[in-house]
Amino acid sequence: APVRVVGVRSIGTTLSAVTAAALRRRGIRADRTTVRPTGHPYDRRVELAAEQRRWVQDGIAEGARFWVADEGPGFSGSSFLSTGDALTGAGVPRGNIVFLGSREPDPDALVAPDGARRWRSFRAERAAGGIHVPPGTGEFIGAGQWRRRLYEDESRWPPSWTSMERFKCLSRDGSRILKFEGMGRYGAECLERARGVFQAGFGPAPRDEGEGFVSYPWIAGRPLQAGDLSAAVVERLADYCAFRASAFALPGLPSASVDELIAMAHHNFSTEMGKDLPGALALEIARPVLVDGKMDPHEWLGSSSGELFKVDASGHGDDHFLPGPTDIAWDLAGAMIEWRMAPDARRAFLDRYRRRSGDDPERRLPAYLLAYGLLRLGHAAIAAVSLPDDAEARRLVAARHRYRAAIEGITGNAGSAGSAGNVGSAESEGPGPAMRPGALG
């Protein structure tokens, strides 16, 4: 029977094209379309356009199977489920619909409304996975396993949403770390940024390994912690932010780019605090940039020679996680929160950044501190309940509590969000960036 493939945007656009091409290679007639679920992350909806409804009817008439292609399912399963519901609503027999995802979920754990019953009413298949790695690769150190090589005591591990980490492994001789940074222009742009960070003296030298992989030398040293903050570290952080504000500037970034961040902040605040966010959240974009997004202490390595290197510096400013391209105040806020800077350290940090960049971010910072804290709180909260590892969940819950304390400090001392208030109340540390709403389903 012919197959009609429905890709769930955004990654489903590519996945559906690959799926259709693979079917045709096997002599199976295949056609495709794409949909974008909208609405609350746990309760998505799909509305088929008139042309898509005709496309579905043509498929029904020819007895086609309908395959829904996407990664996941995620925490809720609602992207798959809403697409399946749209197809059944258009007349496709439920038995002719197949979900093609990247994992087998526990239906009872899906948080979409009536998720378990709905999921079990469809056929779901997990695509067989496989990583094509460059020759000479050795030990896998992704999914948080890198911490075993860098920390003697597991109690000192930073939290991680391990299932969301990119694929990483060591070279066979252990001298380099290979990381998947992306195919095509995505990987090429990431490699170019990594080269820029290296040439400016902030990071290790990257090397293109092909197949979307970039390798970096394994640095003999240790990841820093918030307690390592010193005058020299403060200067290094400020210099790095000033470097990014210039080297990765994005002139003409539309103000609409912050709309998703503002919506996230309001939602996360009301969900966590049980009340509306006080005041208006004004995220001004004065110095648009492709941010680092990973200013945590453990993303800085102190080498045995005394140098301080920024790692994981090139792949998160334009991935499918928030914040996306935004104002450099995002990284400034990240540094202040993650390093738990005291007032004197904050003043020194901002003074140094002003001198190096010519930018005065003081007015913009309160809103970005709040948005940053709320995003990271949401990340920690969702990650904690989505991972089966109890020890990891405890680390993430602790991070969530730290972010909540930081947010309470900001809203308690800064007045309405976005006003020029006391930016020094944000004190916490925690895990990496939270996902765009479209990836939560």
C-alpha positions in Angstrom: 0.0 0.0 0.0 1.2 3.6 -0.6 2.3 5.7 2.3 1.5 9.3 3.2 4.1 10.7 5.5 3.2 13.6 7.9 6.2 15.4 9.3 5.8 17.2 12.6 7.7 20.5 12.3 10.4 21.4 12.8 12.7 18.3 12.8 9.8 16.3 11.2 10.3 18.3 8.0 13.6 16.6 7.5 12.6 13.2 9.0 9.5 13.0 6.8 11.6 13.7 3.7 14.1 11.0 4.6 11.3 8.6 5.4 9.5 9.2 2.1 12.8 8.9 0.2 13.6 5.6 1.9 10.2 4.2 1.1 10.5 5.2 -2.6 13.9 3.5 -2.7 12.1 0.3 -1.7 9.6 0.7 -4.4 6.8 2.0 -2.2 4.8 5.0 -3.4 5.2 7.8 -0.9 4.1 11.4 -0.6 4.5 13.8 2.3 3.3 17.0 4.0 4.2 18.7 7.3 2.2 20.2 10.2 3.0 22.4 13.1 1.2 21.7 16.3 0.2 24.8 18.4 -1.0 25.5 21.9 0.1 24.5 25.3 3.1 22.1 25.2 1.2 19.4 27.0 -2.0 19.8 24.9 -1.1 20.6 21.3 -3.6 20.9 18.5 -3.1 20.4 14.8 -5.3 22.2 12.2 -5.1 20.8 8.7 -5.3 23.3 5.9 -7.9 22.8 3.2 -5.2 21.6 0.8 -3.9 19.1 3.4 -7.4 17.8 3.9 -7.7 17.1 0.2 -4.3 15.4 0.4 -5.6 13.2 3.2 -8.8 12.4 1.4 -6.7 11.3 -1.7 -4.7 9.1 0.5 -7.8 7.5 2.1 -9.2 6.9 -1.4 -6.1 5.0 -2.5 -5.9 3.0 0.7 -2.7 4.6 2.0 -1.1 4.2 5.3 -0.3 7.4 7.2 3.0 7.6 9.0 3.7 10.4 11.4 7.4 11.3 11.6 9.0 13.2 14.5 11.6 12.8 17.2 10.5 11.7 20.6 7.8 11.5 21.9 8.7 14.0 24.6 7.4 14.5 28.0 3.7 14.8 27.0 3.5 13.0 23.6 1.1 15.7 22.5 2.8 16.5 19.2 2.3 13.0 18.0 -1.1 12.7 19.5 -2.5 15.9 18.1 -1.3 14.9 14.6 -3.0 11.5 15.0 -6.2 13.2 16.2 -6.2 15.5 13.2 -5.8 12.6 10.8 -8.6 10.6 12.5 -10.7 13.7 12.5 -10.2 13.9 8.7 -11.4 10.4 8.3 -8.3 8.2 8.4 -9.0 4.9 10.1 -7.0 4.7 13.3 -5.5 1.4 12.3 -3.9 3.0 9.2 -1.9 5.5 11.3 1.6 4.8 12.5 3.7 7.0 14.8 7.4 6.8 13.8 9.5 8.2 16.6 12.9 7.9 18.2 12.0 6.2 21.5 9.4 3.9 23.1 7.7 5.9 25.8 5.8 4.6 28.9 2.3 5.6 27.9 1.3 5.9 31.5 4.0 8.6 32.0 2.8 10.9 29.2 1.3 14.0 30.7 -1.0 15.0 27.7 -4.7 14.8 28.6 -5.8 11.2 28.6 -2.3 10.5 27.1 -2.0 6.8 28.0 -5.3 5.8 26.4 -4.8 8.0 23.3 -1.2 6.7 22.8 -2.3 3.1 23.0 -5.0 3.6 20.5 -2.3 4.2 17.8 0.4 2.0 16.5 3.8 3.4 17.4 7.3 2.3 16.2 10.7 3.4 17.2 13.1 4.0 14.3 16.3 1.8 14.7 19.0 4.2 15.8 22.6 4.3 14.7 25.4 6.8 15.1 27.9 7.1 12.2 31.1 8.2 14.0 34.5 9.1 12.5 37.2 6.4 12.6 39.3 6.3 15.6 36.6 7.0 18.2 36.7 5.5 21.6 34.8 5.7 24.9 31.3 7.2 24.8 31.1 10.1 27.3 27.7 11.6 26.4 24.6 11.5 28.5 26.5 13.0 31.5 29.2 10.3 31.5 31.9 13.0 30.9 31.5 13.9 34.6 33.0 10.6 35.7 36.3 11.6 34.1 36.3 15.2 35.5 35.1 14.7 39.1 36.4 12.3 41.7 33.3 12.7 43.9 29.8 12.2 42.3 28.3 14.6 44.9 30.1 17.4 43.0 28.5 16.6 39.7 26.6 19.5 38.0 23.0 18.5 37.1 22.3 17.5 33.5 19.3 16.6 31.4 21.3 13.7 30.2 18.9 12.5 27.5 19.2 15.9 25.9 23.0 16.0 25.7 24.7 15.9 22.3 26.6 12.7 21.3 30.1 12.9 22.6 33.0 10.4 22.7 36.7 10.4 23.2 39.3 9.6 20.6 40.7 6.1 20.9 43.9 7.5 22.5 42.0 9.7 24.8 43.6 12.9 23.6 40.6 14.5 22.0 36.9 14.8 22.6 34.6 14.4 19.6 31.2 16.0 19.7 28.4 16.0 17.1 27.8 19.7 16.2 25.5 19.3 13.2 25.4 18.5 9.5 25.6 20.9 6.6 25.7 24.6 7.2 24.8 24.1 10.9 27.9 22.2 11.6 30.0 24.5 9.4 28.8 27.6 11.2 29.4 25.9 14.6 32.9 25.0 13.5 33.6 28.6 12.4 32.4 30.0 15.7 34.5 27.5 17.6 37.5 28.7 15.6 36.7 32.3 16.4 36.5 31.4 20.2 39.9 29.7 19.9 41.6 32.5 17.9 40.4 35.0 20.5 42.2 32.9 23.1 39.1 31.8 25.0 38.7 28.2 23.9 40.4 25.0 22.7 41.3 24.6 19.0 38.6 22.7 17.0 39.2 20.2 14.3 36.7 19.1 11.6 36.3 15.4 11.8 33.6 15.0 9.2 30.1 13.5 9.5 29.0 16.5 11.5 31.6 15.9 14.2 34.1 18.5 15.6 36.9 17.4 17.9 38.7 19.4 20.6 41.8 18.6 22.6 41.1 17.0 26.0 42.3 19.6 28.4 44.3 18.5 31.4 42.6 20.5 34.2 39.3 20.7 36.1 35.9 22.3 35.7 35.4 25.3 37.9 32.7 25.8 40.5 30.9 28.9 41.8 33.3 29.0 44.7 36.2 29.5 42.4 35.1 33.0 41.5 38.0 35.4 41.9 39.0 38.8 40.5 40.8 37.1 37.6 37.8 34.9 36.8 35.4 37.9 36.9 37.7 39.7 34.4 37.8 36.6 32.2 34.0 36.3 32.2 33.5 39.9 31.3 36.1 39.8 28.6 34.5 36.8 27.0 31.0 38.4 27.0 32.5 41.5 25.4 34.2 39.3 22.8 30.9 37.6 22.0 29.0 40.9 21.8 31.4 41.9 19.0 32.4 38.7 17.3 28.9 37.2 17.1 26.8 40.3 16.7 23.6 40.0 14.8 22.6 43.5 13.6 18.9 43.9 12.7 17.6 41.2 15.0 13.9 41.9 15.2 12.4 42.7 18.6 9.8 40.0 17.9 12.5 37.5 18.6 11.9 38.0 22.3 8.2 37.3 22.2 8.7 33.6 22.8 11.0 34.4 25.8 8.4 36.7 27.3 5.6 34.1 26.9 7.9 31.5 28.5 8.6 33.8 31.4 5.0 34.5 32.1 4.0 30.9 31.9 6.8 29.6 34.0 6.3 32.2 36.7 2.6 31.6 37.0 3.1 27.9 37.0 5.8 28.0 39.7 4.6 30.8 41.9 0.8 30.4 41.5 0.3 34.0 40.5 0.9 36.3 37.6 4.3 37.8 36.9 4.2 41.3 38.4 4.5 44.2 35.9 5.5 44.1 32.3 8.5 42.1 31.1 10.5 44.3 28.7 13.4 42.4 27.1 15.1 45.2 25.2 17.5 44.2 22.4 20.3 46.7 22.3 23.2 44.4 21.5 21.8 41.5 19.5 24.1 38.5 19.4 24.3 34.8 19.0 24.7 34.0 22.7 26.7 31.3 24.4 23.9 30.2 26.6 26.1 28.0 28.8 27.9 30.3 31.3 27.8 27.8 34.1 31.0 27.4 36.1 31.5 23.8 34.9 31.6 25.1 31.3 35.0 26.8 32.2 38.0 24.6 32.6 41.1 25.6 34.5 44.1 24.0 32.8 47.1 22.6 34.6 49.1 25.6 33.2 46.7 28.1 34.8 44.8 29.1 31.7 41.0 29.3 31.8 39.1 27.9 28.8 35.5 28.2 27.8 34.1 25.0 26.4 30.8 24.1 24.7 30.8 27.7 23.3 29.6 27.4 19.8 26.6 25.1 19.4 23.8 26.5 21.6 23.1 30.0 20.4 20.9 28.9 17.5 19.7 25.4 18.4 16.2 24.3 19.2 16.5 25.4 22.8 15.6 28.9 24.0 16.7 31.6 24.1 17.9 31.7 20.5 19.6 34.8 19.2 19.0 37.6 21.7 20.7 40.4 23.6 24.1 39.9 25.1 22.4 40.6 28.4 21.3 37.0 28.4 24.9 35.8 28.8 25.6 38.6 31.3 22.6 37.4 33.4 23.7 33.8 33.0 27.2 34.6 34.4 25.8 36.5 37.3 23.3 33.9 38.3 25.4 30.8 37.6 28.4 32.1 39.5 26.3 33.5 42.3 28.1 36.8 42.2 28.1 38.9 45.3 27.4 42.7 44.8 31.1 43.6 44.6 31.8 40.9 42.0 28.8 42.0 40.0 30.0 45.6 40.0 33.5 44.6 38.9 32.0 42.2 36.3 29.8 44.9 34.7 32.4 47.6 35.0 34.9 45.4 33.1 32.3 44.5 30.5 31.4 48.2 29.9 35.0 49.1 29.4 35.7 46.3 27.0 32.5 46.6 25.0 31.3 50.2 25.2 27.9 48.9 26.2 26.1 49.8 29.4 23.6 46.9 30.0 22.4 48.1 33.5 18.9 49.1 32.3 18.4 45.8 30.4 19.7 43.4 33.0 16.8 43.1 35.5 14.4 41.7 32.9 17.0 39.3 31.5 18.0 38.1 35.0 14.3 37.2 35.6 13.8 35.6 32.1 17.0 33.6 32.5 16.1 32.3 35.9 12.6 31.3 34.8 13.9 29.5 31.8 16.4 27.5 33.8 13.9 26.8 36.4 11.6 25.3 33.8 14.4 23.3 32.4 15.3 21.8 35.8 11.7 21.1 36.7 10.9 19.2 33.5 14.2 17.4 33.4 13.8 16.2 37.0 10.5 14.4 36.3 11.5 13.1 32.9 14.7 11.1 33.9 14.6 7.7 35.6 17.9 8.3 37.5 17.0 9.3 41.1 20.4 10.8 41.8 20.1 13.0 38.7 16.6 14.0 39.6 17.8 15.1 43.1 20.5 17.3 41.5 17.9 18.9 39.2 15.4 19.5 42.0 18.1 21.2 44.0 18.8 23.4 41.0 15.1 24.2 40.7 15.0 25.4 44.3 18.1 27.6 43.7 16.5 29.2 40.7 13.2 29.8 42.5 15.2 31.5 45.3 16.9 33.7 42.7 13.6 34.6 41.1 12.0 35.5 44.4 15.0 37.7 45.1 14.7 39.5 41.7 10.9 40.1 41.9 11.2 41.1 45.6 13.9 43.7 45.0 13.5 44.9 41.4 9.9 46.0 41.3 8.2 45.4 38.0 10.2 43.2 35.7 12.2 45.2 33.2 12.6 48.3 35.4 15.9 49.5 36.6 16.1 47.7 40.0 18.6 45.8 42.1 20.1 43.2 39.7 22.2 41.8 42.5 19.6 39.5 44.0 19.9 36.7 41.5 22.0 34.0 43.1 21.9 30.4 41.9 23.5 27.8 39.8 22.0 25.0 37.7 21.7 23.1 34.5 21.6 24.0 30.8 19.0 25.8 28.6 15.4 24.8 28.4 13.7 23.7 25.3 11.6 25.8 22.9 7.9 25.2 23.6 7.6 23.3 20.3 10.0 20.6 21.5 8.2 19.8 24.8 5.4 17.7 23.2 
